[in-house]
């Protein structure tokens, strides 16, 4: 599958989900990707909740690469969100 995948810099912290959500554009269609704050803290070092967005931005390239792999494998949940774990 040859998909053009882009990640605009429009990430945001979702308080109710306690996760960073970030968009992916797949052949012009928008898809949501997300990673829980606790996963960011576990993988990249403990951080206070208010620092999760900064932590995401610091490791953006690695996380976008992982999201791209999950998108290519069509690993969306029932809501159409690709979750990184």
N, C-alpha and C positions, 0 to 999 in steps of 0.2 A: 504494500500500500504506500503510495507516494503522496504524502500530505505536506502541504506548506503550513507549518506551525509557527506562530509568532506570539510573543508574550509582551503586551503593552505594559508600561510602568504604571499600573493602576491598582496596586494592591491595597487592601484595607483590612483593619482589624474588625472582626465580627464579635461583639461582646457576648451575644447569646450563645454562639457556638464555641467561643473561646478559641478562635482560629483565625489565621490569616487567609483571606480569600484573594485569589489573583486570577485575572482572565487569561484565556488562551484563545487565539484566533486560528481556527482550523479551516483552511480554504475559505476564509471570509466569514465563517460562522463562529459566534462566540460560545465558549465553553468555560465553565467555572472550575478552578482548581483550588485546593485548600490544604492547609496543614495546621494541626492543632498546636496551640502554644506549648503544651506539655511535651509534644514530640520535638519541637524546635529546641526546647530547653534540654531535653534528654540527649539529643544528637549533637548539639553544638555548644553545650555549656549552660549551666543553670542561669536563668535570667528572670528578673521580675516580670510580671505580666505586662507592665507598661513598656518593656523593652523588647517584646516579641516581634514587633514590626521592624525594629532596627536590626534584630537578629536575622529576620527573613531577608532584609535588604543586603546584609553582609554576605549571605550565602546564596543569593539569588541565582547565580549561574548554575550551581550544583542542583538546586531545587527545580529550576526550569528544565534542566536536562532529565531529571528523574520524572517530572511531569510529562515531558515529551514522550518518554518511553511508555508510560502508563496510558497516554492518549493513543499511541500507536497500537497498543494491545487492547484498546477499547475497555478500559477498566473503570468506567463511570458507574456510580451508584444509582439507585432508583430515582434520585433527584437530578441526575445528570452531572454530578460533581465528581471530579477526579481527586481523591484524597491521597496525600502522601503520608506514609507511616514510617 
